Amino acid sequence: MLKINEAIVVEGIYDKKKLRQVVDAVIITTNGFDIYSNKAKAVLLRRLARERGLIVLTDSDRAGFRIRGYIKSIISDGGTRVKHAYIPDVLGKERRKNQAGKDGLLGVEGMSADVLEKALTDAGCAVESSVAAREKITKADLYEHGLAGNKNSAVLRRELCRKLKLPVRISANALLEIINALYTRDAFFDECKTLF
């Protein structure tokens, strides 16, 4: 399994599930063309690109290239912190689907682990970074601070996300992944102090 410093952007949840089998990294989904109207996700992607670097890994069909182009356009640093990983054009359909997509190509979820690893290493991703050595914020920490597993957890998470300028509709698991990507343990708890 590759440990990658940069955040990786994929189109959907099935792409994310497949990639989780290959890499240890922050993985963000665009939810397809939802990325066009989700301003909070655009802000998050810009921030991840600036602070960690971003790898865009979309399907090789027309829709994937449109999403890739949009992401490139919203990152305002001229693309220096954005890397592009490409999968090959392979005719077929994913097992879960009844029929192939418009272009008849397999997407990220249909690729083998070897193909995905090669795409990421060919893109020049940063493997084994010092970020992995940081002490991680855990689900127990979120629970202890009332951000998970409590009656008002969702309200507190939304409030925290607004303060941190993160998308407010993220789950506790997604929040955990994002804060571990962007904050040290101490910095995160300092941010929490102002809420409680």
Secondary structure, DSSP 8 states (H G I E B T S, - for coil): -EEBSSEEEESSHHHHHHHHTTEES-EEE--GGGGGT-HHHHHHHHHHHHHT-EEE---SSHHHHHHHHHHHHH-TTTTTTEEE------B---TT-SS--TT-B--GGGS-HHHHHHHHHHTT--BS-GGGGS----HHHHHHTTSSSSTTHHHHHHHHHHHHT--TT--HHHHHHHHHHH--HHHHHHHHHTT-
